[in-house]
Amino acid sequence: MSALPVLILHVTLPVPVAQSYAFLSDPRNMSQWASGLGQGLRQEGDAWIAQGESGQVTIRFAQANAYGVLDHEVTLPDGARVAVPMRVVANGEGASELTFTLFRQPGMDDAKFAEDAKWVMRDLQKLQQLLTPPNPA
């Protein structure tokens, strides 16, 4: 099997890494920023179920850890599994860096891959805005 093409997407989050990780590692917060997986998210055992673009999807998240690993695996309605590697790391004391690895799925054309990348970036930018503290008046 040959390697899949990837894009590494990134945003700076204007909060300490502990705050970023606490927010991102709680699947209940996904509905606030992850438009592709956040709809109707509910827990069933060790998995989370959501209504995706093409039907019900199952999401399994990495166990809580001290390394900023936020990986998750999405099982699509057709049974295909999509790995979603994510990491959050400290950038000084008051900010953190979030990286998201987007794999181009088999059979996906250039236009769809670009569309997926834009979608993920919109979600990451929404997350960035959500975690930006309000300016004091």
C-alpha positions, 0 to 999 in steps of 0.5 A, a space after each residue: 500500500 502506498 502512502 496517502 497524501 497529507 496536509 498538516 493544518 495548524 492554528 495557534 490557540 491563544 490560551 495555555 496548553 492545559 486549557 486547550 487540551 482540557 477543552 479539546 479532549 472533552 468530546 462534548 465540546 466538539 459541537 461548538 467548533 467541529 461542524 463535521 462531527 459535532 451534530 447530535 454527538 452522544 456517548 455509547 460505551 467507549 465511543 461517541 456517535 454523531 450524525 455526519 454528512 453521509 449518515 451516522 458516524 462512530 468516533 473513538 478518541 485517544 485516552 487522556 494523556 499528558 502529551 497533548 495527543 488528541 487523535 481520534 478515529 472516525 468510522 463512516 457509515 460504510 465501515 471505512 475508518 479514517 484516522 485523525 491525528 491531532 496534537 496540541 503543544 505549548 507555545 510559551 506560557 500563554 499560547 498553544 499550537 494545534 496541528 491536524 493531519 488531514 489524510 487524502 482518502 483513497 479515491 478522493 480527487 484533488 477538488 474534494 481534498 481541497 474542499 475538505 482542507 478548507 472545511 477543516 481550516 474553517 473549523 480550526 479557525 472557529 475553535 481559535 476564535 472560541 478560545 480567544 479571551 474577550 478583550 477587557 473593556 
